[in-house]
């Protein structure tokens, strides 16, 4: 995480607005790391789950069917990548029935 914070500091100096998206369980640690370098007010730290969920809801307002299909494809692609490269298959997302209904079986 130290390398990430260093990158955020570099990005801030370059005029960018650094944002860290991290699992909810690591938000506090990321905020503490930002605080340790005096950048807690300049580095935004958000839970990835919340960020992604909010964006999906926002986009869904425009076209719910396309969003469901996109989310289904995201889940399927994620699982495919995990299946191909990860030893720990428990990282895969159990496909809800609606994903199978939209995309068909594997």
N, CA, C and O atoms as a GROMACS GRO file, in nm:
protein
  424
    1UNK      N    1   0.083  -0.119   0.000
    1UNK     CA    2   0.000   0.000   0.000
    1UNK      C    3   0.087   0.126   0.000
    1UNK      O    4   0.043   0.231  -0.045
    2UNK      N    5   0.210   0.114   0.050
    2UNK     CA    6   0.298   0.231   0.052
    2UNK      C    7   0.328   0.281  -0.089
    2UNK      O    8   0.334   0.401  -0.114
    3UNK      N    9   0.346   0.187  -0.182
    3UNK     CA   10   0.372   0.226  -0.321
    3UNK      C   11   0.250   0.299  -0.379
    3UNK      O   12   0.265   0.395  -0.454
    4UNK      N   13   0.132   0.253  -0.342
    4UNK     CA   14   0.008   0.318  -0.388
    4UNK      C   15   0.001   0.461  -0.338
    4UNK      O   16  -0.032   0.552  -0.414
    5UNK      N   17   0.031   0.481  -0.211
    5UNK     CA   18   0.026   0.616  -0.153
    5UNK      C   19   0.132   0.705  -0.220
    5UNK      O   20   0.105   0.822  -0.249
    6UNK      N   21   0.250   0.650  -0.245
    6UNK     CA   22   0.354   0.728  -0.315
    6UNK      C   23   0.306   0.770  -0.453
    6UNK      O   24   0.330   0.883  -0.496
    7UNK      N   25   0.238   0.680  -0.520
    7UNK     CA   26   0.184   0.712  -0.653
    7UNK      C   27   0.078   0.822  -0.643
    7UNK      O   28   0.072   0.911  -0.728
    8UNK      N   29  -0.005   0.815  -0.540
    8UNK     CA   30  -0.107   0.919  -0.519
    8UNK      C   31  -0.041   1.056  -0.497
    8UNK      O   32  -0.088   1.157  -0.550
    9UNK      N   33   0.065   1.058  -0.418
    9UNK     CA   34   0.137   1.183  -0.393
    9UNK      C   35   0.193   1.237  -0.524
    9UNK      O   36   0.182   1.357  -0.552
   10UNK      N   37   0.254   1.150  -0.605
   10UNK     CA   38   0.307   1.192  -0.735
   10UNK      C   39   0.195   1.246  -0.824
   10UNK      O   40   0.212   1.349  -0.889
   11UNK      N   41   0.083   1.177  -0.826
   11UNK     CA   42  -0.029   1.221  -0.910
   11UNK      C   43  -0.084   1.356  -0.864
   11UNK      O   44  -0.119   1.440  -0.946
   12UNK      N   45  -0.090   1.376  -0.733
   12UNK     CA   46  -0.138   1.504  -0.680
   12UNK      C   47  -0.044   1.617  -0.723
   12UNK      O   48  -0.089   1.724  -0.764
   13UNK      N   49   0.085   1.592  -0.714
   13UNK     CA   50   0.184   1.693  -0.755
   13UNK      C   51   0.175   1.723  -0.904
   13UNK      O   52   0.206   1.834  -0.948
   14UNK      N   53   0.131   1.624  -0.981
   14UNK     CA   54   0.116   1.642  -1.127
   14UNK      C   55  -0.017   1.707  -1.163
   14UNK      O   56  -0.047   1.726  -1.281
   15UNK      N   57  -0.097   1.740  -1.061
   15UNK     CA   58  -0.222   1.810  -1.086
   15UNK      C   59  -0.345   1.722  -1.096
   15UNK      O   60  -0.453   1.770  -1.131
   16UNK      N   61  -0.330   1.594  -1.065
   16UNK     CA   62  -0.444   1.503  -1.070
   16UNK      C   63  -0.512   1.494  -0.933
   16UNK      O   64  -0.455   1.535  -0.831
   17UNK      N   65  -0.632   1.441  -0.932
   17UNK     CA   66  -0.707   1.420  -0.808
   17UNK      C   67  -0.702   1.270  -0.775
   17UNK      O   68  -0.780   1.193  -0.830
   18UNK      N   69  -0.612   1.228  -0.686
   18UNK     CA   70  -0.599   1.085  -0.659
   18UNK      C   71  -0.718   1.028  -0.583
   18UNK      O   72  -0.768   1.087  -0.488
   19UNK      N   73  -0.761   0.912  -0.629
   19UNK     CA   74  -0.871   0.839  -0.566
   19UNK      C   75  -0.826   0.695  -0.549
   19UNK      O   76  -0.778   0.632  -0.643
   20UNK      N   77  -0.842   0.644  -0.429
   20UNK     CA   78  -0.811   0.503  -0.401
   20UNK      C   79  -0.943   0.428  -0.387
   20UNK      O   80  -1.025   0.463  -0.302
   21UNK      N   81  -0.962   0.326  -0.469
   21UNK     CA   82  -1.075   0.235  -0.455
   21UNK      C   83  -1.020   0.106  -0.396
   21UNK      O   84  -0.932   0.042  -0.454
   22UNK      N   85  -1.072   0.068  -0.282
   22UNK     CA   86  -1.019  -0.047  -0.210
   22UNK      C   87  -1.134  -0.123  -0.146
   22UNK      O   88  -1.240  -0.066  -0.124
   23UNK      N   89  -1.113  -0.250  -0.114
   23UNK     CA   90  -1.220  -0.322  -0.043
   23UNK      C   91  -1.256  -0.250   0.087
   23UNK      O   92  -1.171  -0.187   0.150
   24UNK      N   93  -1.380  -0.260   0.125
   24UNK     CA   94  -1.430  -0.194   0.247
   24UNK      C   95  -1.340  -0.224   0.367
   24UNK      O   96  -1.317  -0.136   0.450
   25UNK      N   97  -1.290  -0.346   0.376
   25UNK     CA   98  -1.208  -0.386   0.490
   25UNK      C   99  -1.074  -0.312   0.496
   25UNK      O  100  -1.005  -0.317   0.598
   26UNK      N  101  -1.035  -0.244   0.389
   26UNK     CA  102  -0.906  -0.175   0.386
   26UNK      C  103  -0.917  -0.023   0.379
   26UNK      O  104  -0.816   0.047   0.368
   27UNK      N  105  -1.038   0.028   0.384
   27UNK     CA  106  -1.059   0.173   0.375
   27UNK      C  107  -0.988   0.246   0.488
   27UNK      O  108  -0.919   0.346   0.464
   28UNK      N  109  -1.004   0.199   0.610
   28UNK     CA  110  -0.942   0.266   0.725
   28UNK      C  111  -0.790   0.267   0.711
   28UNK      O  112  -0.726   0.368   0.737
   29UNK      N  113  -0.732   0.154   0.671
   29UNK     CA  114  -0.587   0.147   0.654
   29UNK      C  115  -0.540   0.245   0.546
   29UNK      O  116  -0.438   0.312   0.564
   30UNK      N  117  -0.612   0.253   0.436
   30UNK     CA  118  -0.574   0.345   0.328
   30UNK      C  119  -0.582   0.490   0.375
   30UNK      O  120  -0.495   0.571   0.343
   31UNK      N  121  -0.685   0.522   0.451
   31UNK     CA  122  -0.698   0.659   0.503
   31UNK      C  123  -0.584   0.691   0.599
   31UNK      O  124  -0.531   0.802   0.599
   32UNK      N  125  -0.546   0.593   0.682
   32UNK     CA  126  -0.435   0.615   0.775
   32UNK      C  127  -0.304   0.636   0.700
   32UNK      O  128  -0.223   0.720   0.738
   33UNK      N  129  -0.284   0.559   0.593
   33UNK     CA  130  -0.162   0.575   0.514
   33UNK      C  131  -0.158   0.715   0.451
   33UNK      O  132  -0.053   0.779   0.449
   34UNK      N  133  -0.272   0.761   0.400
   34UNK     CA  134  -0.278   0.895   0.342
   34UNK      C  135  -0.250   1.000   0.450
   34UNK      O  136  -0.181   1.099   0.424
   35UNK      N  137  -0.302   0.978   0.569
   35UNK     CA  138  -0.280   1.070   0.680
   35UNK      C  139  -0.133   1.072   0.720
   35UNK      O  140  -0.079   1.177   0.757
   36UNK      N  141  -0.068   0.957   0.714
   36UNK     CA  142   0.074   0.948   0.752
   36UNK      C  143   0.164   1.034   0.665
   36UNK      O  144   0.270   1.079   0.709
   37UNK      N  145   0.122   1.059   0.541
   37UNK     CA  146   0.202   1.144   0.452
   37UNK      C  147   0.142   1.285   0.441
   37UNK      O  148   0.180   1.363   0.354
   38UNK      N  149   0.047   1.315   0.530
   38UNK     CA  150  -0.012   1.448   0.532
   38UNK      C  151  -0.103   1.478   0.414
   38UNK      O  152  -0.121   1.594   0.376
   39UNK      N  153  -0.160   1.374   0.354
   39UNK     CA  154  -0.243   1.392   0.234
   39UNK      C  155  -0.387   1.345   0.254
   39UNK      O  156  -0.457   1.320   0.157
   40UNK      N  157  -0.430   1.333   0.378
   40UNK     CA  158  -0.565   1.278   0.402
   40UNK      C  159  -0.675   1.365   0.341
   40UNK      O  160  -0.783   1.315   0.309
   41UNK      N  161  -0.648   1.493   0.324
   41UNK     CA  162  -0.748   1.582   0.264
   41UNK      C  163  -0.738   1.585   0.111
   41UNK      O  164  -0.831   1.630   0.044
   42UNK      N  165  -0.626   1.540   0.057
   42UNK     CA  166  -0.606   1.546  -0.088
   42UNK      C  167  -0.629   1.413  -0.159
   42UNK      O  168  -0.649   1.410  -0.281
   43UNK      N  169  -0.626   1.303  -0.085
   43UNK     CA  170  -0.646   1.170  -0.144
   43UNK      C  171  -0.784   1.120  -0.101
   43UNK      O  172  -0.812   1.106   0.018
   44UNK      N  173  -0.868   1.092  -0.198
   44UNK     CA  174  -1.000   1.038  -0.170
   44UNK      C  175  -0.990   0.886  -0.159
   44UNK      O  176  -0.932   0.821  -0.246
   45UNK      N  177  -1.046   0.831  -0.053
   45UNK     CA  178  -1.046   0.685  -0.033
   45UNK      C  179  -1.191   0.640  -0.028
   45UNK      O  180  -1.270   0.689   0.053
   46UNK      N  181  -1.225   0.545  -0.115
   46UNK     CA  182  -1.363   0.496  -0.121
   46UNK      C  183  -1.363   0.344  -0.126
   46UNK      O  184  -1.273   0.282  -0.182
   47UNK      N  185  -1.466   0.286  -0.066
   47UNK     CA  186  -1.485   0.141  -0.076
   47UNK      C  187  -1.525   0.108  -0.219
   47UNK      O  188  -1.619   0.167  -0.273
   48UNK      N  189  -1.455   0.014  -0.280
   48UNK     CA  190  -1.484  -0.023  -0.419
   48UNK      C  191  -1.628  -0.071  -0.433
   48UNK      O  192  -1.694  -0.040  -0.532
   49UNK      N  193  -1.676  -0.147  -0.335
   49UNK     CA  194  -1.812  -0.199  -0.342
   49UNK      C  195  -1.915  -0.087  -0.352
   49UNK      O  196  -2.010  -0.095  -0.430
   50UNK      N  197  -1.896   0.017  -0.272
   50UNK     CA  198  -1.988   0.130  -0.273
   50UNK      C  199  -1.977   0.208  -0.403
   50UNK      O  200  -2.078   0.243  -0.464
   51UNK      N  201  -1.855   0.234  -0.446
   51UNK     CA  202  -1.832   0.308  -0.570
   51UNK      C  203  -1.896   0.238  -0.689
   51UNK      O  204  -1.968   0.299  -0.767
   52UNK      N  205  -1.869   0.108  -0.702
   52UNK     CA  206  -1.923   0.032  -0.814
   52UNK      C  207  -2.075   0.025  -0.806
   52UNK      O  208  -2.144   0.044  -0.906
   53UNK      N  209  -2.127  -0.003  -0.687
   53UNK     CA  210  -2.273  -0.010  -0.669
   53UNK      C  211  -2.342   0.120  -0.705
   53UNK      O  212  -2.444   0.120  -0.773
   54UNK      N  213  -2.286   0.231  -0.659
   54UNK     CA  214  -2.346   0.361  -0.690
   54UNK      C  215  -2.345   0.390  -0.839
   54UNK      O  216  -2.442   0.442  -0.894
   55UNK      N  217  -2.235   0.355  -0.904
   55UNK     CA  218  -2.227   0.379  -1.048
   55UNK      C  219  -2.324   0.291  -1.125
   55UNK      O  220  -2.384   0.336  -1.222
   56UNK      N  221  -2.339   0.167  -1.084
   56UNK     CA  222  -2.434   0.078  -1.150
   56UNK      C  223  -2.576   0.132  -1.134
   56UNK      O  224  -2.653   0.133  -1.230
   57UNK      N  225  -2.610   0.176  -1.014
   57UNK     CA  226  -2.744   0.232  -0.991
   57UNK      C  227  -2.765   0.358  -1.075
   57UNK      O  228  -2.872   0.376  -1.132
   58UNK      N  229  -2.665   0.442  -1.082
   58UNK     CA  230  -2.676   0.566  -1.159
   58UNK      C  231  -2.696   0.537  -1.307
   58UNK      O  232  -2.780   0.598  -1.373
   59UNK      N  233  -2.618   0.444  -1.358
   59UNK     CA  234  -2.630   0.408  -1.500
   59UNK      C  235  -2.763   0.339  -1.527
   59UNK      O  236  -2.822   0.358  -1.633
   60UNK      N  237  -2.809   0.259  -1.432
   60UNK     CA  238  -2.933   0.183  -1.450
   60UNK      C  239  -3.054   0.272  -1.472
   60UNK      O  240  -3.153   0.230  -1.531
   61UNK      N  241  -3.046   0.394  -1.425
   61UNK     CA  242  -3.156   0.488  -1.446
   61UNK      C  243  -3.179   0.508  -1.595
   61UNK      O  244  -3.292   0.529  -1.638
   62UNK      N  245  -3.072   0.501  -1.672
   62UNK     CA  246  -3.082   0.528  -1.815
   62UNK      C  247  -3.135   0.410  -1.895
   62UNK      O  248  -3.219   0.428  -1.983
   63UNK      N  249  -3.087   0.289  -1.866
   63UNK     CA  250  -3.134   0.172  -1.940
   63UNK      C  251  -3.107   0.047  -1.858
   63UNK      O  252  -2.999  -0.013  -1.867
   64UNK      N  253  -3.205   0.008  -1.780
   64UNK     CA  254  -3.191  -0.105  -1.689
   64UNK      C  255  -3.153  -0.235  -1.757
   64UNK      O  256  -3.073  -0.311  -1.703
   65UNK      N  257  -3.210  -0.264  -1.874
   65UNK     CA  258  -3.180  -0.390  -1.943
   65UNK      C  259  -3.034  -0.397  -1.986
   65UNK      O  260  -2.970  -0.501  -1.972
   66UNK      N  261  -2.983  -0.288  -2.038
   66UNK     CA  262  -2.842  -0.286  -2.080
   66UNK      C  263  -2.750  -0.298  -1.959
   66UNK      O  264  -2.644  -0.360  -1.967
   67UNK      N  265  -2.790  -0.237  -1.849
   67UNK     CA  266  -2.708  -0.244  -1.729
   67UNK      C  267  -2.703  -0.387  -1.677
   67UNK      O  268  -2.596  -0.436  -1.642
   68UNK      N  269  -2.818  -0.453  -1.672
   68UNK     CA  270  -2.820  -0.592  -1.626
   68UNK      C  271  -2.733  -0.680  -1.715
   68UNK      O  272  -2.660  -0.765  -1.666
   69UNK      N  273  -2.742  -0.659  -1.845
   69UNK     CA  274  -2.660  -0.738  -1.936
   69UNK      C  275  -2.511  -0.707  -1.915
   69UNK      O  276  -2.428  -0.798  -1.913
   70UNK      N  277  -2.478  -0.579  -1.899
   70UNK     CA  278  -2.339  -0.541  -1.875
   70UNK      C  279  -2.286  -0.599  -1.745
   70UNK      O  280  -2.173  -0.646  -1.739
   71UNK      N  281  -2.368  -0.595  -1.641
   71UNK     CA  282  -2.327  -0.651  -1.513
   71UNK      C  283  -2.311  -0.802  -1.524
   71UNK      O  284  -2.217  -0.859  -1.468
   72UNK      N  285  -2.402  -0.867  -1.596
   72UNK     CA  286  -2.391  -1.012  -1.617
   72UNK      C  287  -2.261  -1.045  -1.689
   72UNK      O  288  -2.192  -1.140  -1.653
   73UNK      N  289  -2.227  -0.967  -1.791
   73UNK     CA  290  -2.102  -0.990  -1.864
   73UNK      C  291  -1.980  -0.964  -1.776
   73UNK      O  292  -1.879  -1.035  -1.785
   74UNK      N  293  -1.989  -0.862  -1.690
   74UNK     CA  294  -1.880  -0.833  -1.598
   74UNK      C  295  -1.857  -0.951  -1.504
   74UNK      O  296  -1.743  -0.993  -1.484
   75UNK      N  297  -1.963  -1.005  -1.448
   75UNK     CA  298  -1.952  -1.121  -1.358
   75UNK      C  299  -1.893  -1.240  -1.433
   75UNK      O  300  -1.803  -1.307  -1.382
   76UNK      N  301  -1.943  -1.265  -1.552
   76UNK     CA  302  -1.895  -1.380  -1.632
   76UNK      C  303  -1.747  -1.362  -1.668
   76UNK      O  304  -1.670  -1.457  -1.658
   77UNK      N  305  -1.708  -1.242  -1.709
   77UNK     CA  306  -1.568  -1.216  -1.745
   77UNK      C  307  -1.477  -1.230  -1.623
   77UNK      O  308  -1.370  -1.290  -1.631
   78UNK      N  309  -1.521  -1.174  -1.512
   78UNK     CA  310  -1.444  -1.185  -1.387
   78UNK      C  311  -1.421  -1.332  -1.353
   78UNK      O  312  -1.308  -1.372  -1.326
   79UNK      N  313  -1.528  -1.411  -1.355
   79UNK     CA  314  -1.515  -1.553  -1.322
   79UNK      C  315  -1.424  -1.626  -1.420
   79UNK      O  316  -1.347  -1.713  -1.381
   80UNK      N  317  -1.432  -1.590  -1.546
   80UNK     CA  318  -1.347  -1.651  -1.647
   80UNK      C  319  -1.200  -1.622  -1.618
   80UNK      O  320  -1.115  -1.711  -1.629
   81UNK      N  321  -1.170  -1.500  -1.582
   81UNK     CA  322  -1.032  -1.462  -1.552
   81UNK      C  323  -0.982  -1.530  -1.425
   81UNK      O  324  -0.869  -1.578  -1.420
   82UNK      N  325  -1.068  -1.534  -1.324
   82UNK     CA  326  -1.030  -1.603  -1.200
   82UNK      C  327  -1.006  -1.750  -1.229
   82UNK      O  328  -0.909  -1.809  -1.181
   83UNK      N  329  -1.095  -1.811  -1.309
   83UNK     CA  330  -1.080  -1.952  -1.344
   83UNK      C  331  -0.951  -1.980  -1.418
   83UNK      O  332  -0.893  -2.088  -1.404
   84UNK      N  333  -0.906  -1.885  -1.497
   84UNK     CA  334  -0.786  -1.905  -1.578
   84UNK      C  335  -0.655  -1.883  -1.502
   84UNK      O  336  -0.555  -1.947  -1.532
   85UNK      N  337  -0.656  -1.792  -1.404
   85UNK     CA  338  -0.527  -1.755  -1.344
   85UNK      C  339  -0.515  -1.775  -1.194
   85UNK      O  340  -0.403  -1.779  -1.142
   86UNK      N  341  -0.626  -1.789  -1.123
   86UNK     CA  342  -0.618  -1.798  -0.978
   86UNK      C  343  -0.618  -1.943  -0.930
   86UNK      O  344  -0.687  -2.028  -0.987
   87UNK      N  345  -0.540  -1.970  -0.829
   87UNK     CA  346  -0.543  -2.101  -0.765
   87UNK      C  347  -0.666  -2.112  -0.677
   87UNK      O  348  -0.730  -2.217  -0.672
   88UNK      N  349  -0.700  -2.003  -0.608
   88UNK     CA  350  -0.813  -2.002  -0.515
   88UNK      C  351  -0.943  -1.972  -0.590
   88UNK      O  352  -0.977  -1.856  -0.613
   89UNK      N  353  -1.014  -2.075  -0.628
   89UNK     CA  354  -1.139  -2.060  -0.704
   89UNK      C  355  -1.252  -2.004  -0.618
   89UNK      O  356  -1.358  -1.968  -0.671
   90UNK      N  357  -1.232  -1.996  -0.486
   90UNK     CA  358  -1.336  -1.937  -0.401
   90UNK      C  359  -1.352  -1.788  -0.427
   90UNK      O  360  -1.448  -1.726  -0.380
   91UNK      N  361  -1.259  -1.728  -0.502
   91UNK     CA  362  -1.269  -1.587  -0.538
   91UNK      C  363  -1.375  -1.563  -0.646
   91UNK      O  364  -1.414  -1.449  -0.672
   92UNK      N  365  -1.422  -1.671  -0.707
   92UNK     CA  366  -1.523  -1.657  -0.812
   92UNK      C  367  -1.657  -1.616  -0.751
   92UNK      O  368  -1.687  -1.648  -0.636
   93UNK      N  369  -1.737  -1.545  -0.829
   93UNK     CA  370  -1.871  -1.503  -0.788
   93UNK      C  371  -1.970  -1.610  -0.830
   93UNK      O  372  -1.971  -1.651  -0.947
   94UNK      N  373  -2.053  -1.656  -0.737
   94UNK     CA  374  -2.159  -1.749  -0.774
   94UNK      C  375  -2.256  -1.674  -0.863
   94UNK      O  376  -2.314  -1.573  -0.823
   95UNK      N  377  -2.274  -1.725  -0.985
   95UNK     CA  378  -2.363  -1.657  -1.079
   95UNK      C  379  -2.508  -1.671  -1.035
   95UNK      O  380  -2.559  -1.782  -1.020
   96UNK      N  381  -2.574  -1.558  -1.014
   96UNK     CA  382  -2.717  -1.564  -0.984
   96UNK      C  383  -2.794  -1.618  -1.105
   96UNK      O  384  -2.744  -1.612  -1.218
   97UNK      N  385  -2.911  -1.668  -1.084
   97UNK     CA  386  -2.993  -1.725  -1.189
   97UNK      C  387  -3.017  -1.624  -1.301
   97UNK      O  388  -3.020  -1.661  -1.418
   98UNK      N  389  -3.032  -1.495  -1.267
   98UNK     CA  390  -3.060  -1.395  -1.370
   98UNK      C  391  -2.944  -1.379  -1.467
   98UNK      O  392  -2.964  -1.346  -1.583
   99UNK      N  393  -2.820  -1.404  -1.420
   99UNK     CA  394  -2.705  -1.397  -1.510
   99UNK      C  395  -2.715  -1.508  -1.614
   99UNK      O  396  -2.695  -1.484  -1.733
  100UNK      N  397  -2.746  -1.628  -1.569
  100UNK     CA  398  -2.762  -1.742  -1.660
  100UNK      C  399  -2.878  -1.716  -1.757
  100UNK      O  400  -2.869  -1.749  -1.875
  101UNK      N  401  -2.985  -1.656  -1.707
  101UNK     CA  402  -3.100  -1.625  -1.792
  101UNK      C  403  -3.064  -1.526  -1.902
  101UNK      O  404  -3.112  -1.538  -2.015
  102UNK      N  405  -2.981  -1.429  -1.870
  102UNK     CA  406  -2.943  -1.327  -1.967
  102UNK      C  407  -2.840  -1.380  -2.066
  102UNK      O  408  -2.852  -1.359  -2.187
  103UNK      N  409  -2.737  -1.449  -2.015
  103UNK     CA  410  -2.624  -1.489  -2.099
  103UNK      C  411  -2.626  -1.635  -2.141
  103UNK      O  412  -2.549  -1.677  -2.227
  104UNK      N  413  -2.712  -1.713  -2.080
  104UNK     CA  414  -2.713  -1.856  -2.107
  104UNK      C  415  -2.610  -1.927  -2.020
  104UNK      O  416  -2.538  -1.862  -1.945
  105UNK      N  417  -2.605  -2.057  -2.030
  105UNK     CA  418  -2.510  -2.137  -1.950
  105UNK      C  419  -2.368  -2.115  -1.996
  105UNK      O  420  -2.344  -2.058  -2.103
  106UNK      N  421  -2.274  -2.160  -1.914
  106UNK     CA  422  -2.131  -2.142  -1.947
  106UNK      C  423  -2.097  -2.211  -2.071
  106UNK      O  424  -1.982  -2.206  -2.114
   0.00000   0.00000   0.00000
